[in-house]
Amino acid sequence: MKTDNQLRSEFRSALESVTPAAPWLAHAVSKSLDTRLSTKQNDQARPQLRLGLNVVAMLVLIGLVVAAVGVYLTVHPAVVPADPGVGRVFFPTKMVTASTGWSRVEPSIERRASAVPVELWRTTDGGAHWTNVSPPSLPDRPSSYIDDAYLLDATDAWVAESTSGPARPHVTTFRTTDGGKTWHEGASIEGQSPNLFFIDQNHGWLVLPTEGTNLASLYSTDDAGLHWNFTSFAPWDGLTRITFSSITTGWISGGNLMVTHDGGVTWHVQPLPVTLDAGGYVGSPIFFDRQHGIAYCCTSNGSGPDIFLVTSDGGSTWVVRTTPAEAPLFEVFDFVDANHGWLIAGSNAEFSAVHGVPLPLYRTDDGGLTWVRVPANVLWRSPDESGYIDSLDFVDEKNGFAMRRKLGDVANPYTQWLSTTDGGRTWTVVVEAPRTP
Amino acid sequence: MAVLTVPITLVQAAKRGDKVAFMSLLEPSLEPGYRLACGMLHDSQAAEDAVQEAAFKAWRKLGQLREGHELRPWFLGIVANECRTVRRSRWWSVLKWPKSEHPVETSPDSGLSGIELRRALRRLDLNKRMVLVLHWYLDLPLDEISAITGISVHAVEGRLQRGMSELRRLMETRDEN
């Protein structure tokens, strides 16, 4: 058994190795502040603004029991072709069809120093070209930024913008029904770190975690975000997303799985077929219809295996589906329906390899009962690239996308975006964001 | 690590909107904040995001910093909250970060056991992980951790002991396999 000192020494070494030097940090923070503050037009007005907004904040607090009301202002973004390359970091996409999809895009580290904002991009040609479709800044919310988004289909989406004024933070929701050509501004609510979910074009939920607690204020809407009604203080550990499988039934996961059957008013622990340790974790369930859903789960006994929890009765009961015996640990996965899914997974030894080794791609056509290795033409990790797969994004049984990020050069990450039209056997690079010069 | 008291004049200047004064106050806390975020998130890019966002929130919340109180625990508390809510790689639906091991190993000493340890650390609940990182990685004393986390020193001790025990058990379980 290791002594405390040995364990502490290993602990330090283990974390030192994921803490590369960041000599630019102070400069980046300073520049970021400069840019974000300059948009307030007048720093000297800060105390007065704070006073004014504190009054607003008190009114919004009262709004916890009163419906929040939006103004439904229509705004038009400047739609310009965007270069997905230099200085950009792609985030996981949500492709809706083989041609149309969305991605949240953030600036790379060096661009972040000049505070390039987070943007929402959309493609209609399978990712070859992207357009910035973010809501435009408005004069009264100059310091806002996209904090979360929910992408319902090819044209309907919501973003939650956190407005970083000098007083208490607020979240404002925006909705588009035309792929981002126009946006409708909804209610603004005091809070931060929003989490959105919509079950259809009108019914949605907004989670605003309460700082320093394991609770969150849960709001719901039945008019697409124009009004947000305080619904409950929901359990929230900040580690997952909220999901609904119908207007009344919803799920919050994390250290366990919580379910509501009354639209979020009350929450109960959902019995599961596995026992979770203190560090156990249930991922956010993905529902394909009201009855069929799947959730990632690690029971956290220190050695895996990772499992899927599957339901076919709307979440009343869940059964365990395992991964291939030789690949008990997940990297990423995606399911397009209750039967067809893909998984990149490996063994303990493969995950523990210092420089990474290629991990195989698996496919299931029976909801995870059996997995077949897909002989793909790309390596999902390679010893000389330090890259990793950020997401798998399949749209049907044949068409899918994958994002590979390279982080070996910490200051210059880049993204490869690949597509397949044969279910994962053949992958082609669609866009490769080059290193920043 | 000594806890330095913030000079009142700089705080007052910063509260009046002097960004240079604010950065002067903040800069000594950026590196510990970055180490805390790296220790919590195991992703330097996400860690830098968390620190930048925490810095901005610190600016906005500067009025809440009581005069004479230390800036570092206050700022590290903001970083800690950012780490709790950061969702970079989980922006869409698929959970990835608990499994994504970004191989940025630089030291031969940080090989297999380092990866196993980080994996075990990620399986601790956030509160215990936070206390372990603050105490074992940032070398912060219990009273400062108490100020950062908002719990009593006694509770910090308890979390530290339980976290260490769980971490050891998780590591030993893996060693046996």
Interface residues (C-beta under 8 A of the other chain):
Chain A: M1 K2 D4 L7 R8 E10 F11 R12 S13 A14 L15 E16 S17 V18 T19 P20 A22 L25 A26 A28 V29 S30 S32 L33 D34 R36 L37 D43 Q44 R46 P47 R50 V89 F91 P92 T93 K94 R104 I109 R112 D148 A149 S164 G165 P166 A167 P169 Q192 S193 N195 P209 E211 G212 D237 G238 L239 T240 R241 G255 D277 A278 G279 Y281 G283 S284 I286 Y296 C298 S300 N301 G302 S303 D306 L329 F330 E331 V332 F333 D334 N348 F351 S352 V354 H355 G356 S386 Y388 D390 S391 L392 D393 L407 G408 V410 P413
Chain B: R16 G17 K19 F22 M23 L26 E27 L30 E31 Y34 R35 C38 G39 H42 D43 S44 Q45 A47 E48 D49 V51 Q52 A55 F56 K57 W59 R60 G63 N81 R84 T85 R87 R88 S89 R90 W91 W92 S93 V94 L95 K96 P98 K99 S100 E101 H102 P103 V104 E105 T106 S107 D109 S110 G111 L112 S113 G114 I115 E116 L117 R118 R119 A120 L121 R122 R123 L124 D125 L126 L132 V133 W136 Y137 G150 M164 E166 L167 R168 R169 L170 M171 E172 T173 R174 N177
